[in-house]
Amino acid sequence: QVQLVESGGGLVQPGGSLRLSCAASESIFSFSSIGWYRQAPGKQRELVASIRSGSFKDYADSVKDRFTISSDSAKNTVYLQMNSLKPEDTAVYYCRALSFDARFYWGQGTQVSVSS
């Protein structure tokens, strides 16, 4: 069973930065895509950023130029560097992986709160 463990969330002031980590229990190359979703209270879960086919990166329009997704294959870990954080970035952030046989795997989520 694939396990995804997120870390790095917390409380930060507007304009601040955080880096989230998602450690996978197997090689990130075993997934067709892996990335980050978020869910704010009362809203649907939405894509933040993902890596497809090992190298293609997709971002939500709301985070382009502020967030960067990256990976370290040696550590089976995907990162989300979040800069210039805004209150509207407040949400639970989830790591999600999609296997080549179309199975979804989710992490437990990590809370990001942006407030002064």
HUPE-V643757 format. One line per field, one symbol per residue. ss: DSSP state (h for helix, s for strand, l for the rest). phi: phi as a letter, one per 30 degrees, with the letter a starting at -180 (. if undefined). Layout:
ss=???
phi=???
//
This chain:
ss=lllssssllssslllllssssssslllhhhsssssssssllllllssssssslllsssslllllllsssssshhhlssssssllllhhhlsssssssssllllssslllsssssll
phi=.dbbbcajdlcbdeidbbbcbbccdbedddcdababbbbceibddbdcaacchibdcbbdedceiccbcbbbddchbccbdcchdbedddadcccbbcddciccbbddjbdcbcac
//
